[in-house]
Amino acid sequence: MPKTLRTFLTHFLRPYRPAVFTILFLGLFWAIETSLTPYLMKEIIDRATEVSHGSFASVLHVLWPFALAYISMTALNSASFRLREWLLLKTIPSLRKDIWSFLYDYVMAHSYHFFQRNFSGSVANKISDISRSVDEFLTNIAETFLTKIMSILIACVSMYLINPFFALILIVWSTVFLLASLWGAKKANRLAKKYSENLSLMIGKTVDGIANNMNVRLFSRQVEEMRNIQRYLSVNAVKDRNLQRYLIKLRTFQDSTLVIFLAVMLMLLIYLYSQQKVSIGDFAFILTLSISMINGVWLLASELVKLPEILGRFSQGLATLSITHEIQDIENAETIRVKKGKIEFKDVDFCYGAGQQVFKGLNLTIKAGEKVGLVGPSGSGKTTLVNLVLRYYDIQGGTILIDGQDISKVTQSSLRHSVSVIPQDVSLFHRSIMDNIRYGKPKATDKEIFQAAKKANAHDFIRRLEKGYKTIAEERGSNLSGGQRQRVAIARAILKNAPILILDEATSALDPVTEKEIQAVLDKIMGRKTCVVIAHRLSTLIDMDRILVFKDGSVVEEGTHKALLRKKGHYAYLWAIQMGKIPVLKN
């Protein structure tokens, strides 16, 4: 992942080098044209003055080479602009696509922890910021910089050949003006960076509020949420105002110096012409070129002021997105081959960052085809165990094996392809029901999808929807009930047909009738798969081959439902609580 603008541009512009070099060559042509056109006009004026009393034929004979050259330069200038537009049309959309797809792919490879730390809306905004910044840098900044700098240099040389005195004035003024603008741009860069940081945070907070709009309504917190957003908006307005106020001051200084410079040049020209030290052609050449340079230098200075904002937006986005992936495949990682589904934890140590230790020397084996339930209080390590099987986090010590293969040495993609997960809170894409089910197997036929939906007891309710399988699931599937979303998720898992199945509180949020229906479906799809079931509702684990009871990151009890009740330990205590019995057993 490129870490700077230079390396970023070098990486992405490599396929477009012919177009880029052609555009740069056109910039050189425009720089030459800026000085050559006024020079041709000077020659036309001077020669027209010399033969002002001649016949049409004699005047045309003197002027036609310069007039033809002037017209040709104008025509070439117009043609070059159209060529530039065509090259940009061929390059920029494809470049945007390349950058966006690369960043999206890189972001999606970040760890589970990355998405817990960063707002999804803020991450999406940073992808947009980077793409837009590169676009603006190439189409405005880089092109303007190169063209205008070359124009200034060529203009100074041209002016020197005609009148060294005015060339010296132009060089000194351009240097002072640009250095002053560059100095002013440094402060603008600091202000732009602060504004960009706060804008990204504000967008993230806005998306967070919108995504949780149901909670806002349920707790009647519209006013509080609005106040919260208003605070960020107020801070953002202050930072934006500080930036814009400074830019106004800087541009006022630039405008004032431009007016003064033009006035000085014009007065000097009038004086020297009155003393007959410059011809009328020289007068026109110096004035036209000076005005052209004033416009060029002002545009260059304006882009210098914009540059910090663009670089600030780019660097801010890249700083967040380009961090090294926490979970990476090793070099030449192999594809895992899961035939049986045996899971082993050997002396596993794990903690979240520098936080509390979750597992210390954990040893655990889940046999192939075994149905294992995980119970225990919140924070005891149940979900962490599942996350480690999926390699959402890397362990600090020990080994996790599936069918004897170390999961840290296989590709993450193949590992997760071998595991199906049905979570408590099912999230659906804003796509059709058909596409959401097909996500489990992208090349599945419609017939396979229908069969999976029937097995999940989802086919009937889907057909009753207004557009059937073509019905769009709204934000996270909000237009479907909890039971319907679960059935779609189960159909997706059936279609995926992975050898290992993980159920993370898959029925805990459902009403008893729906839970019983879906539990029956789950019992059917478990089949011979290795199944890991997390549940707080112990009644769903009665038929498990084995139940593991977690406490403080350790397995304190294990056995079948009946065996654990006979032990009268932690599991029996939890069962007594859920059955409404008096908890007379030890804690």
VEXDREN-2710 file (C-alpha; in Angstrom, 1 decimal):
% VEXDREN-2710
k/r/px/py/pz
1/MET/0.0/0.0/0.0
2/PRO/1.6/3.3/-1.1
3/LYS/2.1/5.6/1.9
4/THR/2.8/9.0/0.2
5/LEU/1.2/11.0/-2.6
6/ARG/4.3/10.5/-4.8
7/THR/4.4/6.7/-4.4
8/PHE/0.6/6.6/-4.7
9/LEU/0.6/8.5/-8.0
10/THR/3.6/6.5/-9.3
11/HIS/1.8/3.2/-8.6
12/PHE/-1.5/4.2/-10.2
13/LEU/-0.3/6.2/-13.1
14/ARG/2.0/3.5/-14.5
15/PRO/-0.7/2.2/-16.9
16/TYR/-1.5/5.7/-18.1
17/ARG/2.0/7.0/-18.7
18/PRO/1.5/7.7/-22.5
19/ALA/-1.5/9.9/-21.8
20/VAL/0.2/11.6/-18.8
21/PHE/3.3/12.4/-20.8
22/THR/1.2/13.7/-23.7
23/ILE/-0.7/16.1/-21.4
24/LEU/2.7/17.3/-19.9
25/PHE/3.9/17.9/-23.5
26/LEU/0.8/19.9/-24.2
27/GLY/1.6/22.0/-21.1
28/LEU/5.0/22.8/-22.6
29/PHE/3.3/23.8/-25.8
30/TRP/0.9/26.1/-23.9
31/ALA/3.9/27.6/-22.1
32/ILE/5.6/28.4/-25.4
33/GLU/2.3/29.7/-26.9
34/THR/1.9/32.1/-24.0
35/SER/5.0/34.0/-25.0
36/LEU/5.1/33.3/-28.7
37/THR/1.6/34.7/-29.4
38/PRO/2.3/38.2/-27.9
39/TYR/5.7/38.2/-29.8
40/LEU/3.9/37.6/-33.1
41/MET/1.5/40.3/-32.3
42/LYS/4.4/42.7/-31.6
43/GLU/6.0/41.9/-35.0
44/ILE/2.6/42.4/-36.7
45/ILE/2.2/45.8/-35.0
46/ASP/5.8/47.0/-35.6
47/ARG/5.7/46.0/-39.3
48/ALA/2.2/47.4/-39.9
49/THR/3.5/50.7/-38.5
50/GLU/6.4/50.7/-40.9
51/VAL/4.2/50.1/-44.0
52/SER/1.1/51.9/-42.7
53/HIS/0.9/54.1/-45.9
54/GLY/1.5/51.3/-48.4
55/SER/-1.0/49.5/-50.6
56/PHE/-3.0/46.4/-49.5
57/ALA/-0.7/44.1/-51.5
58/SER/2.5/45.6/-50.0
59/VAL/1.2/45.5/-46.4
60/LEU/-0.1/41.9/-46.9
61/HIS/3.3/40.9/-48.4
62/VAL/5.1/42.1/-45.2
63/LEU/2.5/40.9/-42.6
64/TRP/1.2/37.5/-44.0
65/PRO/4.0/35.3/-42.5
66/PHE/3.4/36.6/-39.0
67/ALA/-0.4/36.8/-39.4
68/LEU/-0.4/33.1/-40.7
69/ALA/1.8/32.1/-37.7
70/TYR/-0.5/33.9/-35.3
71/ILE/-3.7/32.2/-36.7
72/SER/-1.9/28.8/-36.8
73/MET/-0.9/29.2/-33.1
74/THR/-4.5/30.1/-32.2
75/ALA/-5.8/27.1/-34.1
76/LEU/-3.2/24.7/-32.5
77/ASN/-4.0/26.1/-29.1
78/SER/-7.7/25.2/-29.5
79/ALA/-6.9/21.8/-30.9
80/SER/-4.5/21.1/-28.0
81/PHE/-7.2/21.8/-25.5
82/ARG/-9.6/19.4/-27.1
83/LEU/-6.9/16.8/-27.2
84/ARG/-6.3/17.4/-23.5
85/GLU/-10.0/16.9/-22.8
86/TRP/-10.1/13.7/-24.8
87/LEU/-7.0/12.3/-22.9
88/LEU/-8.5/13.2/-19.6
89/LEU/-11.8/11.5/-20.7
90/LYS/-9.8/8.3/-21.4
91/THR/-7.7/8.5/-18.3
92/ILE/-9.5/10.0/-15.3
93/PRO/-12.6/7.8/-15.0
94/SER/-10.4/4.6/-15.3
95/LEU/-7.9/6.0/-12.8
96/ARG/-10.8/6.8/-10.4
97/LYS/-12.1/3.2/-10.8
98/ASP/-8.6/1.8/-10.1
99/ILE/-8.0/3.8/-7.0
100/TRP/-11.5/3.2/-5.6
101/SER/-11.4/-0.5/-6.2
102/PHE/-7.9/-0.8/-4.8
103/LEU/-8.8/1.1/-1.6
104/TYR/-12.1/-0.8/-1.2
105/ASP/-10.2/-4.1/-1.5
106/TYR/-7.5/-3.0/0.9
107/VAL/-10.0/-1.7/3.5
108/MET/-12.1/-4.9/3.3
109/ALA/-9.0/-6.9/4.2
110/HIS/-8.6/-5.0/7.5
111/SER/-9.2/-6.9/10.7
112/TYR/-12.4/-7.1/12.6
113/HIS/-10.8/-4.8/15.1
114/PHE/-10.3/-2.1/12.5
115/PHE/-14.0/-1.8/11.8
116/GLN/-14.8/-1.7/15.5
117/ARG/-12.5/1.3/15.9
118/ASN/-13.7/3.3/12.8
119/PHE/-17.1/4.4/11.8
120/SER/-18.2/2.8/8.5
121/GLY/-19.4/6.1/7.1
122/SER/-16.0/7.8/8.0
123/VAL/-14.1/5.0/6.2
124/ALA/-16.3/5.3/3.1
125/ASN/-15.8/9.1/3.2
126/LYS/-12.0/8.6/3.3
127/ILE/-12.0/6.4/0.3
128/SER/-13.9/9.1/-1.5
129/ASP/-11.6/11.8/-0.2
130/ILE/-8.4/10.0/-1.5
131/SER/-9.9/9.4/-4.9
132/ARG/-11.2/13.0/-5.2
133/SER/-7.9/14.4/-4.0
134/VAL/-5.8/12.5/-6.6
135/ASP/-8.3/13.6/-9.3
136/GLU/-8.1/17.2/-8.3
137/PHE/-4.3/17.1/-8.0
138/LEU/-3.8/15.7/-11.4
139/THR/-6.4/17.7/-13.3
140/ASN/-5.8/21.0/-11.6
141/ILE/-2.7/21.3/-9.4
142/ALA/-0.1/19.3/-11.3
143/GLU/-1.1/20.4/-14.7
144/THR/-1.4/24.1/-13.7
145/PHE/1.9/24.0/-11.8
146/LEU/3.9/22.6/-14.6
147/THR/2.3/24.7/-17.3
148/LYS/2.5/28.0/-15.4
149/ILE/6.0/27.5/-14.1
150/MET/7.2/26.8/-17.6
151/SER/5.2/29.8/-18.9
152/ILE/6.9/32.1/-16.4
153/LEU/10.3/30.8/-17.2
154/ILE/9.8/31.1/-21.0
155/ALA/8.2/34.5/-20.5
156/CYS/11.1/35.8/-18.5
157/VAL/13.5/34.7/-21.3
158/SER/11.4/36.2/-24.0
159/MET/11.0/39.4/-22.1
160/TYR/14.8/39.5/-21.5
161/LEU/15.5/39.3/-25.2
162/ILE/13.1/42.2/-25.9
163/ASN/13.8/44.4/-22.8
164/PRO/16.0/43.1/-19.9
165/PHE/14.8/45.8/-17.6
166/PHE/11.2/44.6/-17.6
167/ALA/12.4/41.0/-17.5
168/LEU/14.2/41.8/-14.2
169/ILE/11.0/43.4/-12.7
170/LEU/9.0/40.3/-13.8
171/ILE/11.5/37.9/-12.3
172/VAL/11.7/39.7/-8.9
173/TRP/8.0/40.2/-8.6
174/SER/7.1/36.6/-9.5
175/THR/9.7/35.2/-7.1
176/VAL/8.5/37.4/-4.2
177/PHE/4.9/36.8/-4.9
178/LEU/5.2/33.0/-5.1
179/LEU/7.4/32.7/-2.0
180/ALA/4.9/34.8/0.0
181/SER/2.1/32.6/-1.3
182/LEU/4.0/29.5/-0.4
183/TRP/4.6/30.8/3.1
184/GLY/0.9/31.6/3.5
185/ALA/0.0/28.1/2.2
186/LYS/1.7/26.5/5.2
187/LYS/-0.7/27.9/7.7
188/ALA/-3.6/27.1/5.3
189/ASN/-2.4/23.5/5.3
190/ARG/-2.6/23.3/9.1
191/LEU/-6.1/24.8/9.2
192/ALA/-7.2/22.5/6.3
193/LYS/-6.0/19.4/8.1
194/LYS/-7.9/20.3/11.3
195/TYR/-11.0/21.0/9.2
196/SER/-10.6/17.7/7.3
197/GLU/-10.2/15.7/10.6
198/ASN/-13.3/17.2/12.1
199/LEU/-15.3/16.8/8.9
200/SER/-14.5/13.1/8.8
201/LEU/-15.5/12.7/12.5
202/MET/-18.7/14.6/11.9
203/ILE/-19.7/12.4/9.0
204/GLY/-19.0/9.3/11.1
205/LYS/-21.2/10.6/13.9
206/THR/-24.0/11.4/11.4
207/VAL/-23.9/7.9/9.9
208/ASP/-23.8/6.4/13.4
209/GLY/-27.0/8.3/14.3
210/ILE/-28.8/7.4/11.1
211/ALA/-27.8/3.7/11.4
212/ASN/-29.2/3.6/14.9
213/ASN/-32.3/5.7/14.2
214/MET/-34.5/2.9/15.7
215/ASN/-32.8/3.3/19.1
216/VAL/-33.1/7.1/18.8
217/ARG/-36.9/6.7/18.3
218/LEU/-37.3/4.0/21.0
219/PHE/-35.6/6.1/23.6
220/SER/-37.1/9.4/22.3
221/ARG/-33.6/10.9/22.0
222/GLN/-34.1/12.9/18.8
223/VAL/-33.4/16.2/20.7
224/GLU/-30.2/14.8/22.4
225/GLU/-28.9/13.4/19.1
226/MET/-29.6/16.6/17.3
227/ARG/-27.7/18.5/20.1
228/ASN/-24.8/16.0/19.7
229/ILE/-24.6/16.6/16.0
230/GLN/-25.0/20.3/16.5
231/ARG/-21.9/20.3/18.7
232/TYR/-19.9/18.7/15.9
233/LEU/-21.4/21.0/13.3
234/SER/-20.6/24.0/15.4
235/VAL/-16.9/22.9/15.8
236/ASN/-16.8/22.1/12.1
237/ALA/-18.3/25.6/11.2
238/VAL/-15.6/27.3/13.3
239/LYS/-12.8/25.3/11.7
240/ASP/-14.2/25.9/8.2
241/ARG/-14.7/29.6/9.0
242/ASN/-11.1/29.9/10.3
243/LEU/-9.8/28.3/7.1
244/GLN/-11.9/30.5/4.8
245/ARG/-11.1/33.7/6.7
246/TYR/-7.4/33.0/6.4
247/LEU/-7.8/32.2/2.7
248/ILE/-9.7/35.5/2.1
249/LYS/-6.8/37.4/3.8
250/LEU/-4.2/35.6/1.7
251/ARG/-6.1/36.2/-1.5
252/THR/-6.7/39.8/-0.7
253/PHE/-2.9/40.2/-0.3
254/GLN/-2.3/38.5/-3.6
255/ASP/-4.9/40.6/-5.5
256/SER/-3.5/43.8/-4.1
257/THR/0.1/43.0/-5.2
258/LEU/-1.2/42.1/-8.6
259/VAL/-2.9/45.4/-9.1
260/ILE/0.2/47.3/-7.8
261/PHE/2.5/45.3/-10.2
262/LEU/0.2/46.0/-13.2
263/ALA/0.0/49.7/-12.4
264/VAL/3.8/50.0/-12.1
265/MET/4.4/48.1/-15.3
266/LEU/1.8/50.2/-17.2
267/MET/3.3/53.6/-15.9
268/LEU/6.8/52.5/-16.8
269/LEU/5.7/51.5/-20.3
270/ILE/3.9/54.8/-20.8
271/TYR/7.0/56.7/-19.6
272/LEU/9.5/54.8/-21.8
273/TYR/7.2/55.0/-24.8
274/SER/7.0/58.8/-24.3
275/GLN/10.8/58.8/-24.3
276/GLN/10.7/56.7/-27.5
277/LYS/12.7/53.9/-25.8
278/VAL/10.2/51.2/-26.6
279/SER/8.3/50.8/-29.9
280/ILE/4.5/50.4/-30.0
281/GLY/5.1/46.7/-30.7
282/ASP/7.3/46.4/-27.7
283/PHE/4.7/48.3/-25.7
284/ALA/2.0/45.8/-26.8
285/PHE/4.3/42.8/-26.3
286/ILE/5.4/43.7/-22.7
287/LEU/1.9/44.7/-21.6
288/THR/0.2/41.6/-23.1
289/LEU/2.9/39.3/-21.7
290/SER/2.8/41.0/-18.3
291/ILE/-1.0/40.6/-18.1
292/SER/-0.7/37.0/-19.2
293/MET/2.0/36.4/-16.5
294/ILE/-0.1/38.2/-13.8
295/ASN/-3.0/35.8/-14.6
296/GLY/-0.6/32.8/-14.6
297/VAL/1.1/33.7/-11.4
298/TRP/-2.2/34.5/-9.7
299/LEU/-3.6/31.1/-10.8
300/LEU/-0.4/29.3/-9.7
301/ALA/-0.6/31.0/-6.3
302/SER/-4.3/30.1/-6.0
303/GLU/-3.5/26.5/-6.6
304/LEU/-0.7/26.7/-4.0
305/VAL/-3.3/27.8/-1.5
306/LYS/-5.6/24.9/-2.6
307/LEU/-2.8/22.4/-2.5
308/PRO/-2.6/22.1/1.3
309/GLU/-6.4/21.4/1.5
310/ILE/-6.0/18.7/-1.1
311/LEU/-2.9/17.2/0.5
312/GLY/-4.5/17.4/4.0
313/ARG/-7.6/15.6/2.8
314/PHE/-5.4/13.0/1.1
315/SER/-3.0/12.4/3.9
316/GLN/-5.8/12.3/6.5
317/GLY/-7.6/9.6/4.5
318/LEU/-4.4/7.6/3.8
319/ALA/-3.3/7.8/7.4
320/THR/-6.5/5.9/8.4
321/LEU/-6.8/3.4/5.6
322/SER/-3.2/2.5/4.8
323/ILE/-2.3/1.1/8.2
324/THR/-0.7/-2.3/8.0
325/HIS/-3.2/-5.1/8.1
326/GLU/-3.3/-6.6/11.6
327/ILE/-4.2/-10.1/10.2
328/GLN/-2.2/-11.1/7.2
329/ASP/-1.7/-14.3/5.3
330/ILE/1.9/-15.6/5.5
331/GLU/3.9/-15.8/2.3
332/ASN/2.8/-18.7/0.1
333/ALA/-0.1/-19.5/2.5
334/GLU/-1.9/-22.7/1.5
335/THR/-5.6/-23.3/0.9
336/ILE/-7.1/-25.1/3.9
337/ARG/-8.8/-28.4/3.1
338/VAL/-11.5/-29.3/5.6
339/LYS/-13.0/-32.7/5.1
340/LYS/-14.0/-33.7/8.7
341/GLY/-14.0/-30.4/10.7
342/LYS/-12.0/-31.3/13.8
343/ILE/-11.0/-28.2/15.8
344/GLU/-8.2/-28.1/18.2
345/PHE/-6.9/-25.4/20.6
346/LYS/-3.4/-26.2/21.9
347/ASP/-1.9/-24.0/24.7
348/VAL/-3.6/-21.0/23.3
349/ASP/-2.9/-17.6/24.8
350/PHE/-5.0/-14.6/23.8
351/CYS/-5.8/-11.1/25.0
352/TYR/-7.3/-8.0/23.3
353/GLY/-4.3/-5.7/22.7
354/ALA/-2.9/-4.7/26.0
355/GLY/-6.1/-5.5/27.8
356/GLN/-7.1/-8.3/30.1
357/GLN/-6.0/-11.9/29.4
358/VAL/-8.9/-13.9/27.9
359/PHE/-7.3/-17.3/27.4
360/LYS/-4.1/-18.6/29.1
361/GLY/-2.9/-22.0/27.9
362/LEU/-6.3/-23.1/26.6
363/ASN/-6.5/-26.7/25.4
364/LEU/-9.7/-27.8/23.7
365/THR/-10.7/-30.3/21.1
366/ILE/-13.9/-30.4/19.2
367/LYS/-14.2/-33.7/17.3
368/ALA/-15.2/-33.9/13.7
369/GLY/-19.0/-33.9/13.4
370/GLU/-19.5/-33.1/17.1
371/LYS/-22.2/-30.7/18.2
372/VAL/-20.8/-28.6/21.0
373/GLY/-22.6/-25.9/23.0
374/LEU/-20.8/-23.0/24.7
375/VAL/-22.3/-21.4/27.8
376/GLY/-21.2/-19.1/30.4
377/PRO/-21.6/-15.5/31.6
378/SER/-20.9/-12.5/29.3
379/GLY/-17.2/-11.9/28.9
380/SER/-16.2/-15.5/29.7
381/GLY/-14.7/-16.2/26.3
382/LYS/-17.4/-17.9/24.2
383/THR/-17.6/-15.4/21.4
384/THR/-13.8/-14.8/21.5
385/LEU/-13.3/-18.6/20.9
386/VAL/-15.5/-18.4/17.8
387/ASN/-13.7/-15.3/16.6
388/LEU/-10.3/-17.0/17.0
389/VAL/-11.6/-20.0/14.9
390/LEU/-12.5/-17.5/12.2
391/ARG/-9.1/-15.8/12.7
392/TYR/-10.6/-12.4/13.3
393/TYR/-7.7/-12.0/15.7
394/ASP/-4.3/-13.6/15.9
395/ILE/-3.4/-15.4/19.1
396/GLN/-0.3/-14.5/21.1
397/GLY/0.7/-18.1/21.8
398/GLY/-0.2/-21.7/21.0
399/THR/-1.8/-23.1/17.9
400/ILE/-5.3/-23.5/16.5
401/LEU/-5.8/-26.4/14.2
402/ILE/-8.6/-27.5/11.9
403/ASP/-8.2/-31.0/10.6
404/GLY/-4.6/-30.8/11.7
405/GLN/-3.9/-27.6/9.7
406/ASP/-2.6/-24.5/11.5
407/ILE/-5.1/-21.8/10.6
408/SER/-2.3/-19.1/10.8
409/LYS/-0.6/-20.8/7.9
410/VAL/-3.6/-21.0/5.5
411/THR/-5.4/-18.2/3.6
412/GLN/-8.0/-16.3/5.5
413/SER/-10.4/-16.6/2.5
414/SER/-10.2/-20.4/2.4
415/LEU/-10.6/-20.7/6.2
416/ARG/-13.7/-18.6/6.3
417/HIS/-15.0/-20.4/3.2
418/SER/-15.0/-23.5/5.3
419/VAL/-17.1/-22.1/8.1
420/SER/-20.7/-21.0/8.0
421/VAL/-21.9/-18.5/10.7
422/ILE/-25.5/-17.7/11.7
423/PRO/-25.3/-14.7/14.1
424/GLN/-27.9/-13.4/16.5
425/ASP/-28.2/-10.1/14.6
426/VAL/-28.5/-11.0/11.0
427/SER/-27.3/-8.3/8.6
428/LEU/-28.6/-8.3/5.0
429/PHE/-27.3/-6.4/2.0
430/HIS/-29.5/-3.7/0.4
431/ARG/-30.1/-6.2/-2.5
432/SER/-32.8/-8.6/-3.5
433/ILE/-33.6/-11.6/-1.3
434/MET/-32.4/-13.8/-4.1
435/ASP/-29.0/-12.1/-4.1
436/ASN/-28.7/-12.2/-0.3
437/ILE/-29.2/-16.0/-0.3
438/ARG/-26.9/-16.4/-3.3
439/TYR/-24.2/-14.7/-1.4
440/GLY/-23.5/-18.1/0.2
441/LYS/-22.7/-19.5/-3.2
442/PRO/-22.2/-16.9/-5.9
443/LYS/-22.6/-19.4/-8.8
444/ALA/-25.7/-21.1/-7.4
445/THR/-28.6/-21.6/-9.8
446/ASP/-32.1/-20.3/-9.0
447/LYS/-33.2/-23.9/-8.4
448/GLU/-30.5/-24.3/-5.8
449/ILE/-31.6/-21.1/-4.1
450/PHE/-35.2/-22.2/-4.0
451/GLN/-34.2/-25.6/-2.5
452/ALA/-32.1/-23.9/0.2
453/ALA/-35.0/-21.5/1.0
454/LYS/-37.4/-24.4/1.3
455/LYS/-35.1/-26.3/3.7
456/ALA/-34.8/-23.1/5.8
457/ASN/-38.6/-22.7/5.8
458/ALA/-38.2/-19.4/4.0
459/HIS/-39.7/-20.2/0.6
460/ASP/-43.3/-19.6/1.5
461/PHE/-42.9/-16.2/3.2
462/ILE/-40.6/-15.0/0.4
463/ARG/-43.2/-15.9/-2.3
464/ARG/-45.8/-14.0/-0.3
465/LEU/-43.7/-10.8/-0.6
466/GLU/-44.8/-8.3/-3.2
467/LYS/-41.9/-9.0/-5.6
468/GLY/-41.1/-12.5/-4.2
469/TYR/-37.4/-13.3/-4.4
470/LYS/-36.8/-10.0/-6.2
471/THR/-37.9/-8.0/-3.1
472/ILE/-35.2/-5.6/-2.0
473/ALA/-34.0/-6.0/1.6
474/GLU/-33.9/-2.5/3.0
475/GLU/-31.3/-1.1/5.4
476/ARG/-29.8/-4.3/7.0
477/GLY/-33.1/-6.1/6.2
478/SER/-35.3/-3.8/8.2
479/ASN/-38.4/-4.6/6.1
480/LEU/-38.3/-8.2/7.3
481/SER/-39.1/-9.6/10.7
482/GLY/-36.4/-11.1/12.9
483/GLY/-37.5/-14.6/12.1
484/GLN/-37.6/-13.9/8.4
485/ARG/-34.1/-12.5/8.5
486/GLN/-32.9/-15.6/10.4
487/ARG/-34.5/-17.9/7.8
488/VAL/-32.7/-16.0/4.9
489/ALA/-29.4/-16.3/6.9
490/ILE/-30.1/-20.0/7.4
491/ALA/-30.8/-20.5/3.6
492/ARG/-27.6/-18.7/2.9
493/ALA/-25.7/-21.0/5.2
494/ILE/-27.4/-24.1/3.7
495/LEU/-26.3/-22.9/0.2
496/LYS/-22.8/-22.4/1.4
497/ASN/-22.7/-25.9/2.8
498/ALA/-19.5/-25.4/4.8
499/PRO/-18.3/-28.4/6.9
500/ILE/-18.2/-26.3/10.1
501/LEU/-21.3/-24.4/11.3
502/ILE/-21.3/-21.8/14.1
503/LEU/-24.5/-20.5/15.7
504/ASP/-23.9/-17.4/17.8
505/GLU/-27.2/-16.8/19.8
506/ALA/-29.0/-17.5/16.5
507/THR/-32.5/-17.8/18.1
508/SER/-32.2/-15.8/21.3
509/ALA/-33.9/-12.7/19.9
510/LEU/-36.9/-14.6/18.6
511/ASP/-40.3/-15.3/20.1
512/PRO/-40.9/-18.8/21.4
513/VAL/-42.9/-20.0/18.4
514/THR/-40.5/-18.6/15.8
515/GLU/-37.6/-19.9/17.9
516/LYS/-39.0/-23.4/17.9
517/GLU/-39.6/-23.4/14.2
518/ILE/-36.1/-22.1/13.4
519/GLN/-34.5/-24.5/15.9
520/ALA/-36.1/-27.4/14.1
521/VAL/-34.6/-26.1/10.8
522/LEU/-31.2/-25.7/12.5
523/ASP/-31.4/-29.3/13.8
524/LYS/-31.9/-30.5/10.3
525/ILE/-29.1/-28.6/8.7
526/MET/-26.5/-29.5/11.3
527/GLY/-26.4/-33.1/10.0
528/ARG/-22.9/-34.4/10.1
529/LYS/-21.3/-31.0/10.3
530/THR/-19.1/-29.9/13.2
531/CYS/-21.3/-27.4/15.0
532/VAL/-20.4/-24.8/17.7
533/VAL/-23.4/-23.3/19.3
534/ILE/-23.3/-20.3/21.6
535/ALA/-26.4/-19.9/23.7
536/HIS/-27.6/-18.3/26.9
537/ARG/-31.0/-20.1/26.6
538/LEU/-29.9/-23.5/27.8
539/SER/-32.9/-25.3/26.5
540/THR/-31.5/-25.0/23.0
541/LEU/-28.5/-27.1/24.0
542/ILE/-30.2/-30.1/25.5
543/ASP/-29.4/-32.3/22.5
544/MET/-25.8/-31.2/22.1
545/ASP/-23.2/-34.0/22.1
546/ARG/-21.2/-31.9/24.6
547/ILE/-21.6/-28.6/26.4
548/LEU/-18.6/-26.5/27.5
549/VAL/-19.1/-24.2/30.4
550/PHE/-16.8/-21.1/30.3
551/LYS/-15.8/-18.9/33.2
552/ASP/-13.0/-16.3/33.1
553/GLY/-11.5/-17.7/29.9
554/SER/-11.4/-21.3/31.1
555/VAL/-13.6/-24.4/30.5
556/VAL/-14.7/-25.2/34.1
557/GLU/-17.2/-27.9/33.1
558/GLU/-18.0/-30.1/30.2
559/GLY/-20.4/-33.0/29.4
560/THR/-23.9/-33.7/28.1
561/HIS/-26.9/-31.8/29.4
562/LYS/-27.9/-34.6/31.8
563/ALA/-24.3/-35.3/33.0
564/LEU/-23.8/-31.6/33.8
565/LEU/-27.0/-31.5/35.8
566/ARG/-25.9/-34.5/37.8
567/LYS/-22.6/-32.7/38.7
568/LYS/-24.7/-29.9/40.3
569/GLY/-22.0/-27.3/39.3
570/HIS/-22.0/-24.1/37.3
571/TYR/-24.2/-25.5/34.5
572/ALA/-26.8/-26.9/37.0
573/TYR/-26.8/-23.5/38.7
574/LEU/-27.5/-21.7/35.5
575/TRP/-30.2/-24.2/34.6
576/ALA/-31.9/-23.8/37.9
577/ILE/-32.0/-20.0/37.4
578/GLN/-33.6/-20.3/34.0
579/MET/-36.1/-22.9/35.2
580/GLY/-37.2/-20.5/37.9
581/LYS/-36.0/-22.8/40.7
582/ILE/-34.4/-21.5/43.9
583/PRO/-30.6/-21.4/43.3
584/VAL/-29.5/-23.8/46.2
585/LEU/-26.5/-25.0/44.3
586/LYS/-23.0/-23.7/44.6
587/ASN/-21.9/-20.7/42.6
END
